[in-house]
Amino acid sequence: MKAIVVQQTEGNPLVWADVPAPKIAADEVLVDVFATALNRADLMQRAGNYPPPPGASDILGLEMAGRIAALGSDVSGWQVGDRVCALLPGGGYAEQVAVPADLLIPVPDDWTFAQAAAVPEVFLTAYVNLFMEAELQRGEKVLIHGGASGVGTAAIQLAHHAGCAVATTAGSDEKTAFCRELGADVTINYRQDDFLAVVREKFDGVDVILDMVGANYFERNLQLLNTRGRIVFIAAMSGAHVEVNLWLLLRRRLKLIGSVLRARSVAEKIAIKNAFMAQFWDAMQHGEIRPVIDSIFPISRVEEAHQRMAENKNIGKIVLKVR
């Protein structure tokens, strides 16, 4: 089969090349990939800074949508030809991928493969961190940084649908306007305004913060948390080293939570997928929550797609069409 291979030369160019086809285990299915989507982890892995978990494919791509091509001997409930999407530990930038059957999500008949490919990574990331790690509750206030990112657009919709008040940051007026359309109550262009001052004025404080920025936002995040507030860190784009006033954590009973999704076990990912679908899948099928697609590139233009993400130009997901 063909897949995108990272060449180990200057610039780590991406090449569509022949690679061995995946073999499926008894509990897996083989999927013909029609679309996959970009995540910032792809750029990090390409640069050599985010290796795949042990045993995972070293091909880029943390999600995909396609049709089942073959079933493992222990698989039931699925048929060859079924339209599916799934979270992956790697392998999405390819013509075929092996997936544990219990991780599959059915693709609604009225969805395109591009829409389906834009769902698994960002919606499961947003869900596990807001509702399982931070235990976000109806009526609470949440601050979501990077609101126009893939994870941000998913998180805003999930929190809004769950009955929470949502504040978010983004890097342009166009992006903040889009975040309002998704359900954000307070939007802050961080290039123009201090999110600490704005959120204090509008919300006083927040109960949960979803953060991928890290060091540069850490002190202001802490100042915004209400008693028993929680911050979930899913990345550290501005740096990972901070100083912490432990007395502040003690007095206000704050929780600082670190979280990744890719390195979790298959069993954990299945549990996350099942919980997400139980709470939100009906709303997604009825269009109340939707994947946000910024742009769609053929796999032959993957370099352009990566450049768009690297320059932070996207609002929502950048999708690659494989077939």
C-alpha positions as CSV (number, residue, x, y, z in Angstrom):
1,M,0.0,0.0,0.0
2,K,0.9,3.7,-0.1
3,A,1.5,5.9,2.9
4,I,3.1,9.2,3.8
5,V,6.7,8.6,4.9
6,V,8.8,11.1,6.7
7,Q,12.2,11.3,5.0
8,Q,15.2,11.7,7.4
9,T,16.8,14.6,5.4
10,E,16.8,18.3,5.8
11,G,13.3,19.6,6.5
12,N,11.9,16.1,7.0
13,P,10.0,16.1,3.7
14,L,6.8,14.0,3.4
15,V,6.7,11.5,0.5
16,W,3.9,9.2,-0.7
17,A,5.7,5.9,-0.9
18,D,5.2,2.1,-0.8
19,V,5.1,0.6,2.7
20,P,4.0,-2.9,4.0
21,A,0.3,-3.3,4.3
22,P,-1.0,-3.7,7.9
23,K,-1.9,-7.2,9.2
24,I,-5.0,-7.4,11.5
25,A,-5.3,-9.3,14.8
26,A,-8.4,-11.4,15.6
27,D,-10.1,-8.4,17.3
28,E,-9.3,-5.9,14.6
29,V,-10.6,-4.7,11.3
30,L,-8.8,-3.6,8.2
31,V,-10.1,-0.2,6.9
32,D,-9.6,1.4,3.5
33,V,-8.8,4.9,4.5
34,F,-10.7,7.6,2.6
35,A,-9.8,10.6,4.7
36,T,-7.6,11.5,7.7
37,A,-7.0,14.8,9.5
38,L,-4.1,16.8,10.9
39,N,-3.2,17.2,14.6
40,R,-0.4,19.3,16.0
41,A,1.1,16.0,17.2
42,D,1.8,15.1,13.6
43,L,4.0,18.2,13.2
44,M,5.8,17.3,16.5
45,Q,6.3,13.6,15.4
46,R,7.6,14.8,12.0
47,A,10.2,16.9,13.7
48,G,11.3,14.0,15.9
49,N,9.8,15.3,19.1
50,Y,6.8,13.0,19.6
51,P,7.5,9.3,18.9
52,P,4.6,6.9,18.6
53,P,3.8,4.7,21.6
54,P,5.5,1.2,21.7
55,G,3.9,-1.1,19.1
56,A,2.1,1.7,17.2
57,S,2.6,2.5,13.6
58,D,5.3,5.1,12.9
59,I,3.1,6.5,10.1
60,L,1.6,9.9,10.9
61,G,-2.1,10.3,11.5
62,L,-4.1,9.9,14.7
63,E,-7.6,9.4,13.2
64,M,-9.2,8.3,10.0
65,A,-12.5,7.6,8.2
66,G,-13.1,4.9,5.6
67,R,-14.7,1.6,4.8
68,I,-14.1,-1.8,6.4
69,A,-12.1,-4.0,4.0
70,A,-11.6,-7.1,6.2
71,L,-12.7,-8.5,9.6
72,G,-10.6,-10.3,12.2
73,S,-11.7,-13.8,13.2
74,D,-13.2,-12.6,16.5
75,V,-15.0,-9.5,15.2
76,S,-18.8,-9.4,15.3
77,G,-21.3,-6.6,14.7
78,W,-19.5,-5.1,11.7
79,Q,-19.5,-6.0,8.1
80,V,-17.1,-5.4,5.2
81,G,-18.2,-2.2,3.5
82,D,-19.4,-0.5,6.7
83,R,-18.5,3.2,6.9
84,V,-16.5,3.9,10.1
85,C,-14.1,6.4,11.7
86,A,-11.7,5.8,14.6
87,L,-9.0,7.2,16.9
88,L,-5.6,5.8,16.1
89,P,-2.2,5.8,17.8
90,G,-0.7,6.3,14.3
91,G,-1.1,5.1,10.8
92,G,-3.8,7.5,9.4
93,Y,-1.8,9.0,6.5
94,A,-2.1,5.7,4.6
95,E,-4.3,3.7,2.2
96,Q,-5.2,1.1,4.9
97,V,-5.0,0.8,8.7
98,A,-5.7,-1.9,11.3
99,V,-8.1,-0.8,14.1
100,P,-9.5,-2.6,17.1
101,A,-13.1,-3.2,16.3
102,D,-14.3,-1.8,19.7
103,L,-12.8,1.6,18.8
104,L,-14.9,2.0,15.7
105,I,-17.5,4.7,15.4
106,P,-20.2,4.3,12.7
107,V,-20.3,7.1,10.2
108,P,-23.8,8.5,9.7
109,D,-25.2,8.1,6.2
110,D,-25.5,11.9,5.6
111,W,-21.8,12.5,6.6
112,T,-18.9,12.7,4.2
113,F,-15.7,10.9,5.0
114,A,-14.1,14.3,5.5
115,Q,-16.6,15.2,8.2
116,A,-16.1,11.8,9.9
117,A,-12.3,12.1,9.8
118,A,-12.5,15.4,11.7
119,V,-14.2,13.9,14.7
120,P,-12.2,11.2,16.6
121,E,-9.1,12.9,17.9
122,V,-10.5,16.3,18.9
123,F,-13.9,15.3,20.2
124,L,-12.5,12.4,22.3
125,T,-9.6,14.7,23.5
126,A,-12.1,17.4,24.5
127,Y,-14.5,14.9,26.1
128,V,-12.0,13.0,28.2
129,N,-10.3,16.2,29.5
130,L,-13.4,18.2,30.3
131,F,-15.8,15.5,31.5
132,M,-13.7,12.7,32.8
133,E,-10.5,14.4,34.0
134,A,-11.9,17.7,35.1
135,E,-15.5,16.4,35.9
136,L,-17.1,19.5,34.4
137,Q,-20.7,19.8,35.6
138,R,-23.8,21.6,34.2
139,G,-23.8,25.2,35.4
140,E,-20.1,25.5,35.8
141,K,-17.9,28.1,34.0
142,V,-15.1,26.9,31.8
143,L,-12.2,28.7,30.0
144,I,-11.0,27.0,26.8
145,H,-7.7,28.3,25.4
146,G,-7.1,27.9,21.7
147,G,-10.8,28.0,20.9
148,A,-10.4,28.0,17.1
149,S,-8.2,24.9,17.1
150,G,-9.6,21.5,16.4
151,V,-9.8,20.6,20.1
152,G,-11.0,24.1,20.9
153,T,-13.9,24.0,18.5
154,A,-15.0,20.6,19.8
155,A,-14.6,21.6,23.5
156,I,-16.7,24.8,23.1
157,Q,-19.5,22.8,21.6
158,L,-19.5,20.0,24.1
159,A,-19.3,22.4,27.1
160,H,-22.1,24.6,25.7
161,H,-24.3,21.7,25.0
162,A,-23.7,20.4,28.5
163,G,-25.1,23.6,30.0
164,C,-21.9,25.4,30.9
165,A,-20.9,29.0,30.5
166,V,-17.9,29.1,28.1
167,A,-15.1,31.6,27.8
168,T,-12.4,31.1,25.2
169,T,-9.2,32.7,23.8
170,A,-8.2,32.9,20.1
171,G,-5.7,34.8,18.0
172,S,-7.8,37.0,15.7
173,D,-11.2,38.7,15.5
174,E,-12.2,36.2,12.8
175,K,-11.5,33.3,15.1
176,T,-13.2,34.8,18.2
177,A,-16.3,35.5,16.0
178,F,-16.4,31.9,15.0
179,C,-16.1,30.7,18.6
180,R,-19.2,32.8,19.4
181,E,-21.0,31.0,16.6
182,L,-20.1,27.7,18.2
183,G,-21.6,28.8,21.6
184,A,-18.9,30.6,23.5
185,D,-20.3,33.3,25.8
186,V,-17.1,35.3,26.2
187,T,-14.4,35.4,23.6
188,I,-11.0,37.1,23.9
189,N,-8.5,38.0,21.2
190,Y,-5.4,37.3,23.2
191,R,-3.3,39.5,20.8
192,Q,-5.4,42.5,21.8
193,D,-6.7,41.9,25.3
194,D,-5.6,40.2,28.6
195,F,-7.7,37.2,29.1
196,L,-7.3,37.5,32.9
197,A,-8.9,40.9,33.0
198,V,-11.7,40.0,30.5
199,V,-12.7,36.7,32.2
200,R,-12.6,38.3,35.6
201,E,-14.9,41.1,34.4
202,K,-17.4,38.8,32.7
203,F,-17.3,35.6,34.9
204,D,-15.5,36.7,38.0
205,G,-13.8,33.3,38.0
206,V,-14.0,29.9,36.4
207,D,-14.3,26.3,37.6
208,V,-12.4,24.5,34.8
209,I,-9.6,25.6,32.4
210,L,-8.5,23.5,29.4
211,D,-5.0,24.6,28.5
212,M,-2.5,23.7,25.8
213,V,-0.3,26.9,26.1
214,G,1.6,26.1,29.3
215,A,4.1,28.3,31.0
216,N,3.0,31.7,29.6
217,Y,-0.6,31.3,30.8
218,F,0.1,29.4,34.1
219,E,0.0,32.2,36.6
220,R,-3.0,33.9,35.1
221,N,-4.9,30.6,34.9
222,L,-4.4,30.0,38.6
223,Q,-5.6,33.5,39.5
224,L,-8.9,32.8,37.6
225,L,-9.8,29.5,39.3
226,N,-12.6,29.4,41.8
227,T,-12.4,27.3,44.9
228,R,-12.1,23.7,43.9
229,G,-11.1,24.8,40.4
230,R,-9.4,22.4,38.0
231,I,-6.9,23.0,35.2
232,V,-6.3,20.3,32.6
233,F,-3.0,20.6,30.7
234,I,-3.0,18.9,27.3
235,A,0.1,20.5,25.9
236,A,2.8,23.1,26.8
237,M,3.4,25.1,23.6
238,S,4.9,28.1,25.4
239,G,7.1,26.0,27.8
240,A,6.8,23.4,30.5
241,H,8.6,24.8,33.5
242,V,6.7,27.0,36.0
243,E,6.8,28.0,39.7
244,V,3.8,27.0,41.8
245,N,2.6,28.8,44.9
246,L,1.5,25.7,46.9
247,W,-0.4,27.7,49.5
248,L,-2.7,29.0,46.8
249,L,-3.4,25.4,45.8
250,L,-4.0,24.4,49.4
251,R,-6.2,27.3,50.4
252,R,-8.5,27.1,47.3
253,R,-8.2,23.3,47.0
254,L,-7.2,23.5,43.3
255,K,-6.4,20.6,41.0
256,L,-3.7,20.6,38.3
257,I,-4.2,17.7,35.9
258,G,-1.8,16.6,33.2
259,S,-3.4,14.5,30.4
260,V,-2.5,12.8,27.1
261,L,-4.7,10.6,24.9
262,R,-2.3,8.9,22.5
263,A,-0.4,6.9,25.0
264,R,-3.4,5.5,26.8
265,S,-4.2,1.8,26.5
266,V,-6.7,0.5,24.0
267,A,-9.1,-0.4,26.9
268,E,-9.0,3.2,28.1
269,K,-9.6,4.6,24.7
270,I,-12.6,2.3,24.2
271,A,-14.1,3.4,27.5
272,I,-13.6,7.1,26.5
273,K,-15.2,6.5,23.2
274,N,-18.2,4.7,24.7
275,A,-18.7,7.4,27.3
276,F,-18.5,10.1,24.7
277,M,-21.1,8.4,22.5
278,A,-23.5,7.8,25.3
279,Q,-23.5,11.5,26.3
280,F,-23.1,13.3,22.9
281,W,-23.6,11.0,19.9
282,D,-27.3,11.7,19.5
283,A,-26.6,15.4,19.4
284,M,-23.9,14.9,16.8
285,Q,-26.1,12.8,14.6
286,H,-28.8,15.5,14.8
287,G,-26.4,18.3,13.9
288,E,-26.5,20.0,17.3
289,I,-22.8,19.4,17.6
290,R,-20.7,19.2,14.5
291,P,-17.1,18.7,13.3
292,V,-15.6,22.0,12.1
293,I,-13.5,21.7,8.9
294,D,-11.1,24.4,8.0
295,S,-9.9,23.0,4.7
296,I,-9.5,19.8,2.7
297,F,-6.3,18.9,0.9
298,P,-5.6,15.8,-1.3
299,I,-2.9,13.7,0.3
300,S,-0.5,14.8,-2.5
301,R,-0.6,18.3,-0.9
302,V,0.2,17.2,2.6
303,E,3.1,19.7,2.8
304,E,0.7,22.6,2.2
305,A,-1.6,21.2,4.9
306,H,1.2,21.0,7.4
307,Q,2.3,24.5,6.6
308,R,-1.2,25.9,7.2
309,M,-1.3,24.3,10.6
310,A,2.2,25.4,11.5
311,E,1.2,29.0,10.7
312,N,-1.9,28.7,12.9
313,K,-4.1,29.8,10.0
314,N,-6.8,27.1,10.5
315,I,-10.2,27.4,12.2
316,G,-11.1,23.8,13.1
317,K,-9.7,20.7,11.4
318,I,-7.5,20.4,8.3
319,V,-8.5,17.2,6.5
320,L,-6.5,15.1,4.0
321,K,-8.4,13.2,1.3
322,V,-6.7,9.8,0.8
323,R,-9.1,8.3,-1.8
